[in-house]
Amino acid sequence: MKKSLFLAAAFLLSVGAFGQSARTILDKAAAAVSHPSGVKAHFQMISKQFGKFEGDIAVKGNKFSASTPDALVWFDGKTQWTYMKQNEEVNVSNPTEAELQAINPYNFINIYKKGFDLSSKEFPTYHEVHLTPSARQRGIEEMYIIVDKQTSHPTIVKMRRKGKWSIIYISRLQKAALSDAAFRFDAKEFPNAEIIDLR
């Protein structure tokens, strides 16, 4: 009986330490991409829903902007503007958490701290952190974040949503001086754009 209790206690302690380690890894990764003035990076996304494309992203706190061959996106923390280059159309929306994650690989900075169970695996050059939602209503069903051990930079974000996986590869992460205006759509720069408000 005592042996069983000891083994159970050891298991619970190891699970707790494992989860704490995963949280510490993401805390360091979040700190690495949370420079007060902002950061920039290159990304490539592979998704059954959105196809395969690449582009550049800028992040400052909960704000981000992204540029791809087909579209430009701005998010100021509440409102998102998506400019489609082909038809000069701007869709304005207030995106959900899952929708933000689909285009902003750094959204994990804001969501992993609450509502997710965390675990991690160690590899020679990187950590693999596994996130599963503790609340069913979350749009993200499962997520993996690969974090470089040397830099604490997130290099891959894998996310399952509605049973479909998206993979985002991140490279060339660097600090940048970004103004808040960089995360809002400026109609003066796109005088011919048709604005469609979806809010």
DAGI-V314062 format. One record per pair of residues at least 12 apart in sequence whose ideal C-beta (glycine too) atoms are under 10 Angstrom apart, sorted by the first residue. I is the first residue (numbers start at 0). J is the second residue. Records with the same first field share a line. If there is no record, write none. Layout:
I=J + J
This chain:
14=118
17=117 + 118 + 119 + 120
18=116 + 117 + 118 + 119
19=117 + 119
20=117 + 118 + 119 + 121 + 126 + 128
21=111 + 115 + 116 + 117 + 118 + 119 + 120 + 126 + 127 + 128 + 129 + 130 + 144 + 146
22=111 + 112 + 115 + 117 + 119 + 128
23=117 + 119 + 126 + 128
24=117 + 119 + 121 + 125 + 126 + 127 + 128 + 144 + 146 + 148 + 151 + 153
25=107 + 108 + 111 + 112 + 115 + 117 + 119 + 126 + 128 + 130 + 144 + 146 + 151 + 153
26=108 + 111 + 112 + 151
27=126 + 146 + 148 + 150 + 151 + 152
28=105 + 107 + 108 + 111 + 126 + 128 + 144 + 145 + 146 + 147 + 150 + 151 + 152 + 153 + 154
29=105 + 107 + 108 + 109 + 111 + 112 + 151 + 153
30=108 + 151
31=108 + 146 + 147 + 150 + 151 + 152 + 153 + 172 + 174
32=58 + 104 + 105 + 107 + 108 + 151 + 152 + 153 + 169 + 172 + 174
33=58 + 59 + 60 + 105 + 108 + 109
34=58 + 59 + 60 + 173 + 174 + 175 + 176 + 177
35=59 + 60 + 174 + 176
36=59 + 174 + 175 + 176 + 177 + 178
37=57 + 58 + 59 + 60 + 62 + 63 + 64 + 174 + 175 + 176 + 177 + 178 + 179 + 181 + 182
38=56 + 57 + 58 + 59 + 63 + 105 + 152 + 172 + 173 + 174 + 175 + 177
39=55 + 56 + 57 + 58 + 59 + 64 + 171 + 172 + 173 + 174 + 175 + 177
40=55 + 56 + 57 + 58 + 104 + 105 + 152 + 153 + 154 + 169 + 170 + 171 + 172 + 173 + 175
41=53 + 54 + 55 + 56 + 168 + 169 + 170 + 171 + 172 + 173
42=54 + 55 + 56 + 65 + 67 + 102 + 103 + 104 + 105 + 156 + 167 + 168 + 169 + 170 + 171 + 172
43=166 + 167 + 168 + 169 + 170
44=65 + 67 + 101 + 102 + 104 + 156 + 165 + 166 + 167 + 168 + 169
45=157 + 164 + 165 + 166 + 167 + 168
46=101 + 102 + 158 + 160 + 163 + 164 + 165 + 166 + 167
47=161 + 162 + 163 + 164 + 165
48=101 + 160 + 161 + 163 + 164 + 165
49=67 + 101 + 102 + 163 + 165
50=69
51=166
52=67 + 68 + 69 + 70
53=67 + 68 + 167 + 168 + 170
54=66 + 67 + 68 + 69 + 70 + 71 + 72 + 102
55=67 + 171
56=72 + 102 + 103 + 104 + 105 + 167 + 169 + 172
57=73 + 105 + 175 + 177 + 181 + 182
58=74 + 103 + 104 + 105 + 106 + 108 + 172 + 175 + 177 + 182
59=75 + 76 + 175 + 176 + 177 + 178 + 179 + 181 + 182
60=76 + 108 + 109 + 177 + 179 + 182
61=74 + 75 + 76 + 77 + 99 + 103 + 105 + 106 + 108 + 109 + 182
62=74 + 75 + 76 + 77 + 103 + 177 + 179 + 181 + 182 + 183
63=75 + 76 + 79 + 99 + 102 + 103 + 104 + 105 + 106 + 177 + 181 + 182
64=80 + 103 + 177 + 181 + 182 + 183 + 184
65=81 + 102 + 103 + 104
66=82 + 84
67=84 + 102
68=84
69=82 + 83 + 84 + 85
70=82 + 83 + 84 + 85 + 88 + 89 + 90 + 102
71=83 + 84 + 89 + 184 + 188 + 189
72=90 + 94 + 102 + 103 + 182 + 184
73=89 + 91 + 180 + 181 + 182 + 183 + 184 + 185
74=92 + 93 + 94 + 99 + 102 + 103 + 106 + 182 + 183 + 184
75=179 + 180 + 181 + 182 + 183 + 184
76=109 + 179 + 182 + 183
77=93 + 94 + 198
78=91 + 92 + 93 + 94 + 182 + 183 + 184 + 196 + 198
79=91 + 92 + 93 + 94 + 98 + 99 + 102 + 103 + 182 + 184 + 197 + 198
80=92 + 182 + 183 + 184 + 185 + 186 + 189 + 192 + 194
81=94 + 102 + 184 + 195 + 197
82=184 + 188 + 189 + 192 + 194
83=192 + 193 + 195
84=189
86=192 + 193
87=189 + 190 + 191 + 192 + 193
88=189 + 192 + 193 + 194 + 195
89=184 + 186 + 189 + 192 + 193 + 194 + 195 + 196
90=193 + 194 + 195 + 196 + 197 + 198
91=184 + 194 + 195 + 196 + 197 + 198
92=195 + 196 + 197 + 198
93=197 + 198
94=106 + 197
95=137 + 138
96=109 + 110 + 114 + 137 + 138 + 139
97=110 + 137 + 138 + 139 + 140 + 158 + 160 + 161
98=138 + 160
99=138
100=137 + 138 + 139 + 142 + 156 + 158 + 160 + 165 + 167
101=138 + 139 + 158 + 160 + 165 + 167
102=165 + 167
103=156 + 167
104=144 + 153 + 154 + 155 + 156 + 158 + 165 + 166 + 167 + 168 + 169
105=153 + 156 + 167 + 169 + 172
106=139 + 156 + 158
107=128 + 130 + 139 + 142 + 144 + 153 + 156 + 158
108=153
110=130 + 132 + 137 + 139 + 142
111=128 + 130 + 142 + 144
113=133 + 134
114=130 + 132 + 133 + 134 + 136 + 137 + 139
115=128 + 129 + 130 + 131 + 132 + 133 + 134 + 137 + 139 + 141 + 142
116=129 + 130 + 131 + 132 + 133
117=129 + 130 + 131 + 133 + 142 + 144
118=130 + 131
119=144 + 146
120=143
121=148
122=145 + 148
123=148
124=145 + 147 + 148 + 149 + 154
125=145 + 146 + 147 + 148 + 149 + 152 + 153 + 154 + 155
126=144 + 145 + 146 + 147 + 148 + 151 + 153
127=143 + 144 + 145 + 146 + 155 + 157
128=142 + 143 + 144 + 145 + 146 + 153
129=141 + 142 + 143 + 144 + 157
130=142 + 143 + 144 + 158
131=159
137=160
138=158 + 160 + 161
139=158 + 159 + 160 + 161
140=158 + 159 + 160 + 161 + 162 + 163 + 164
141=157 + 158 + 159 + 160 + 162 + 164
142=156 + 157 + 158 + 159 + 160 + 164 + 165
143=155 + 156 + 157 + 158 + 159 + 164 + 166
144=156 + 157 + 158 + 167
145=157 + 168 + 169
147=169 + 172
150=172
152=169 + 170 + 172
153=167 + 169 + 172
154=167 + 168 + 169 + 170 + 172
155=167 + 168 + 169
156=168 + 169
